[in-house]
Amino acid sequence: MSMKISVRQICFIMLVYTAVSKFILYPTVLGYENGRDILFPALIDFAVQAVIVWALSFLCSRTDKTFFQLVEGTLGNITARIIYGLFAMFFLVCTLVPLFEQKVYVHVIFSDTLPSLLVFIPFFFFAVYAAAKGFENIGRCADICFPLFIIAMLFIIAMSVTEVKWNNFLPVLKTPATKIFGSSLATMYRFFEPCWLLMFMGHFKYKKGDSLKITVSYVIGAFVVLFVLALFYGIYGDISSSRQFAIARISLFFPAIDTVGRIDLVALYVLEVVMLFAIVINMQLAVHCICKCTGYENRAVISIAVNAVLFLILLFFDNKFSAIFTVWSKWMWIVFAVFANIIPLLAWTMRRRGRQ
């Protein structure tokens, strides 16, 4: 199985999946905690992640090794397998909150007449197939998702931007700094994009200037999220904290909807396809890490096992999402700081060959 991916596809992933993974409940949480200063906690997290993305992409210009090979060459094969086993669990952790969000989102926005779990079960048939695929498939999916994302977002933004009341953001920076930084820390579990790039190391051919392309793609994805946050709070203002599923709410006041109905649902259906691929990439990388950890290369079997674990968690905690959300908000920033921030930067300290 080919394990290659192109820089173009990585750029699409860093832009598109970064954006759509933060469209559902993230704006509501920030609106509740920070009000009119909703943009600043997100700006802090994005700035930190952008620096790490640049550091990793620049590291790719200094070595042809994969991350596994870097760890193996520095700390030994056993340590490399252990670290990849931990990353497999980390990617499953990254999947959980988006999975619960999607289950509720799909139920409320698209099919509120059926039980939410029943509506979401078909996702796992898709996920079993997709998670068994390698990096080449991840890249092809990104190629498909990029135009879908552009079309859907242009449609949604065009329906929303004229309804924004920009004075909702005044006065600026009246929220205490401790609360802004606290919100940034509490929502850090939504930022794991450097780990994608860490797994892609050594699987693409680096050319001069690629680190800038990858970093700029991430920054554009961050800008899209910030713009959606601005649209959301600009439309709803102080009541934004009571409005869930921001991406589906910002176009509701488009005048034509009163005449022809929910035409925005067409764009939301298209965007939903991209959102599902953004969830699956973490599952694909979890399968990849398990393969490297165990040496067992039957990805189909591992994919079934990974999806079975996630489905059982979803089934057991079906009505306990608020408890999971609370734990993630209070404590999981520690895990994400280690895996998505510290370890990617530590990759620079490992022995490398190839480009110097």
N, C-alpha and C positions, 0 to 999 in steps of 0.2 A: 504494500500500500504506500502510495506516495505521501510523503510528509512535508510537502513544499507548499509555500504560500507566497504571494507576491507583495511587494511594498504597496502597490495600489490597493490591494485588498485589505491590508493592515490599516491603511489610511481610512478606508471606508468603515472598518470595524471601530476604529478609535473615534470616528465622528458620529456614526449613526447609532451604534449600540450604546455608546456613552450617553447620548441624548435620551433615547427612548426608555432606558432603564430608570429614568428619574421623572417620568411624566405623570405617574399615577397618584401616589400619596405624598411624595416628597414635598411638592408645593404647599399642600395643606399643613403639613407639620411645621414647615418654616414660617408660614403665615400665622400659625397659632403662637409660635414662640417669639417671633420677631416683628410681626405686624408690618408696617411700612418699610422697615429695614430688611425685608425678606431676602434681598439680593446679597447681602454682605456675608452671611455664613457660607453660602454656596460659593461665593467668590474666593473665600479663604481656602476652602477644600479644593476647588479647582486649581488654584494657583499652586498649591503644594503638589498635587498630582501631576500638573504640567511639568514641573521641575523634574520629578522622578521619571516621567515618560521621556523627557529629553535626555536625562542621564542614561537611561537604558538604551534608547535608540542610538545614542552616541557610542555606547559601549559596543554595540553591534558593528561599528566601523573599526573596532580594534581587535575583534576576534571572530572567527567563523564557528566557534564552538556553540553547542547548545548549552542551556543552563545546567542540564544534567551532567554534561561533560565537564563544565567548569567546576561543579561541586565534586565530581568524581576525581578529577585531576588534582584537586586541592585537599579534599578531606577523605577521599576513598569511596569505593563503590557502595559499601554498606550505608555510609552516611548519606550518600546521594539518594539511595532507595528510600531511606527513612524520610528525608526531606520531601521527596515526591509523594510519599504516602501522606504526609501532613498536608501538602498542598491539595491532594485529592479531597481530603476532608474539608479543607478551607473552601474549595470551589463548591462543595455541597452546601456549606454554610452560606456562601454567596447566593446560592440558588433559592434558599428557603423563603426569605421575605418577598422577593419578586414573584415567587410561585404563589404564595398566599394572596398577594395583591392582585395578581392576574385572575385568580379564581373568583375573587369577589367582584373585580372589575367586569369580567366577561358576563357574570351573572346579572349585575345591576344594569349595565349599559346595553347588552345585546339580548339577554334572555332571562328576564326576571320572573317568568312563569314556571320555571323548572328548578329543582333543587340545585344549588350552586355546584356541589361536588359532582353531580350527574352531568351537568353541562361541561365540566372541565375534564372529565375522564378521557375524551378523545385526544387531548393534548399528549397524554402519555404514550399513545400508539405512535404519534409523530415523533416524540422524544426518544423512544426506544430505537427507532430507525436512525434518526439524526445523530444521536450520541455515539453510535457505533462507527461513525465516519471519521476520517482523519483530517489533517490540516488542509488538504486540497479541497475537500468538501466545504470546510469552514470558509475558505476563500471564495468559492463559487456562490455560496449563500450570501456573502457580503456583496458580491457583484449584483445579485438579484435585489437585495434589500435597499441598496443605495438609491436607485431611481424611484422605487416605491416610497421611500422616506421623503425624498425631495418633493414629489408630487403631492403626497398627503399633507405635508407641512405647509407648503405654499397655499394649498386650499384652506386649511384650518386658520392659518395666520391672516389670510385675506378676509376671512369671515369674522375675525376677532379684533383686528387692530383698530378699526374705526369706533369700537365701543369702549375703548380704554379712557379712563379719566385719570390723567397723569397727576392731578393735584392730590390723588390718594396717597402719593409718596411723600407728601410734605407734612411736617418738617422732617428732614433727613437726619439720620444718626442720633436719634433721641433714645434709642434702646441702649441700655448699659453695655459697655464693652464685654463685661463678664458673661452676659447673656448671649451675645453674638458669638463669642468664642465657644461658649458652652454648647450652643446649638450646632456649631461646626463640628465639635467633638462628638456630640450625640448622634449626628447623621453621617459620621465617617464610614459606617458600615455599608453605605451606598457607593463607596468609591473604591473600586478594586481593579481599575483598568490597567495599571502597571503590571499586574500579574498576567494579563493576557499577553502583553509584550514580552514578559519574561519567558513564557512558554514558547513564544514564536522565535526566540533567539536561535540562530543557527539553522533555521528552516526557511530562510529567505536570503536572496542574494543582495547584499548591501551595495549601493552605489553612492557616490559622492552627493551629498545634499539630502539623502534620505532621512536623516535624523530630523532635519528641519521640516520636511514634508509630514512626517509622522506627528511631530509636536504641533504643527500648525493645524493638522486635522483634528487633533484632540481639543485644541483651543477653540476651533470652530464649533465642535460639538458642545463644548462648555458654553459658548455664546448662545447657541440655540436654547439650551436649558435656561440660561439667565433671561433670555427674551420671553420664553414661555412663563417663567416666574413673574416677569414684569406685566405681561398680558393678564395673567390670572389675578394678581393683586390689583392691577389697574382697573379691572372690571368689577371685582367683588369687594375690594377695600377691606373694611373691618370685619365683614362676614366671611372672608375667605377661609377662616379657620373651621367653618362649619360646612364647607363645600369640598367634598371628596372628588377624586378622579378629575383633576384639573384639566387634563388634555381634552376631556369630553365635555367640559363645562364652559370653556372660554368662547365657544362659537354659538352658544345657545341664543344669544341676543341678536344674531344676524337677522335683519328685517325680513329677508326672503323666506325664512323658516316658517313664519306665520302664514305664508301664502301656499308654499309648496311642501311643507313638512320638513322632517329632519334630514335634509340633504347632506348635512355634515356627517351622518352615519356612514356614508360611502367612504369618506376619507378616513374615518375611524376604523372601519373594517380593513382598509389597506394598511393602516399603521399598525393594526393588531398583528398582522403577519410579521412585520419587522420586530415587534415586541417579543413575539414567541421565539424568534431566532436569537434575540438578545439574551433570553433565558437559557436557551439550549446551549449556547457557546460555553457557559460554565459547566454544564453537564458533559459536553464533549471534552473539555480540558480535564475534568475529573477522571473520565475514562482513560484519557492519555496518561495521566499521572499514575493511575493504578497499574496500567500496563508497564510503565517504567519501573514502578516499585516492585512489582511481583515477577516481572519477566514473562507473564502470561499474556499472549498476544491475541487471544480470541475476544475482540472488542465487542462482538454481539452479545456474548455471555455477560461480560462486565457491564454493558449498557443495560441489559435487563435487570441485573442486580442493583445498579445505581437507581434506576427508575422505580424499582420495587421499594427500595428504602425511602425514596422521596414520597412515593404514593402512600406508604404506611404512615409516615410522619404527617402528611396532609390529612389522612383519614383520622388519625388519633387526635390531632390538634385542630380539627375542623372548626370548632367553635371557640378556640383559644388563641386566636391571632393576636388579640390585644396583649396577652401575656408574653407571647414571643416578641412582639414589638417593644414591650417594656424592657425585657432582658437585653435585646439587641441595642436599644438606645442607651441603657445605663452601663453595660459592660463590654459589649463586643467591639467598641472602639479600640480596646487593647489588642485584640486579635488582629484587627485590620491594620492597626499601626505597625504591627510586627510583619505581617505577611505582604501587605501592599505598599509599605513605606520603607521599613528597615531592611528587610531581606533583599529587595531589588537594588538598593544602594550598596549593600554588602557584596553584590555580584562583582563590583569593581575591585574588590580586594582579592579575588581568586585568580589563580594562575591561568593564563590564557596564551594560546598560540594562534597561528593564522595571521591576521592583520595586526600590525604593531604600530 
